[in-house]
Amino acid sequence: MSKAHRGKGIADLASGGRGECPVCKRGGVKLLYEQEIDGQKTKICKTCKATIANKK
């Protein structure tokens, strides 16, 4: 099975979907997970998403 299209969805995003996470302030991480924080929908990194999910 070919893996030619892996990551194609984030390649179209600005900077390949990478940036600074608004929660943990780390730079160069993939911001793929949409989360509502303080009434606004923002994209956060995978570790912050897991941290928020485990607190619930």
C-alpha positions in Angstrom: 0.0 0.0 0.0 1.4 3.4 -1.0 2.0 6.2 1.5 2.3 8.9 -1.1 -0.6 11.0 0.3 0.4 11.0 3.9 0.4 14.5 5.3 -1.2 16.0 2.2 -3.9 17.8 4.2 -1.5 19.8 6.4 0.9 20.5 3.5 -1.7 22.9 2.1 -1.9 24.9 5.4 0.2 28.0 6.0 3.7 26.9 7.2 2.7 23.3 6.8 0.4 23.6 9.8 3.2 24.6 12.1 3.4 27.5 14.5 3.4 28.6 18.1 0.9 26.9 20.4 -1.2 29.5 22.3 -1.4 27.3 25.4 2.1 26.1 26.0 3.9 28.7 23.9 6.2 26.2 22.2 7.2 27.1 18.7 7.5 24.9 15.5 4.9 22.4 16.6 2.0 21.2 14.5 -1.3 23.0 15.3 -3.9 20.5 14.2 -6.4 20.3 17.0 -9.2 22.8 17.2 -10.2 23.6 20.8 -12.4 26.2 22.4 -10.4 28.3 24.9 -11.9 31.3 26.6 -14.9 31.3 24.2 -12.7 31.3 21.1 -11.8 28.4 18.8 -8.1 28.1 18.4 -5.8 25.4 17.1 -3.5 23.8 19.7 -0.8 21.1 19.7 -1.3 17.4 20.4 0.2 17.5 24.0 -2.0 20.4 25.0 -5.1 18.7 23.6 -4.3 15.5 25.6 -3.7 17.6 28.8 -7.1 19.3 28.4 -8.8 16.0 27.7 -7.2 14.3 30.8 -8.3 17.2 33.1 -12.0 16.6 32.3 
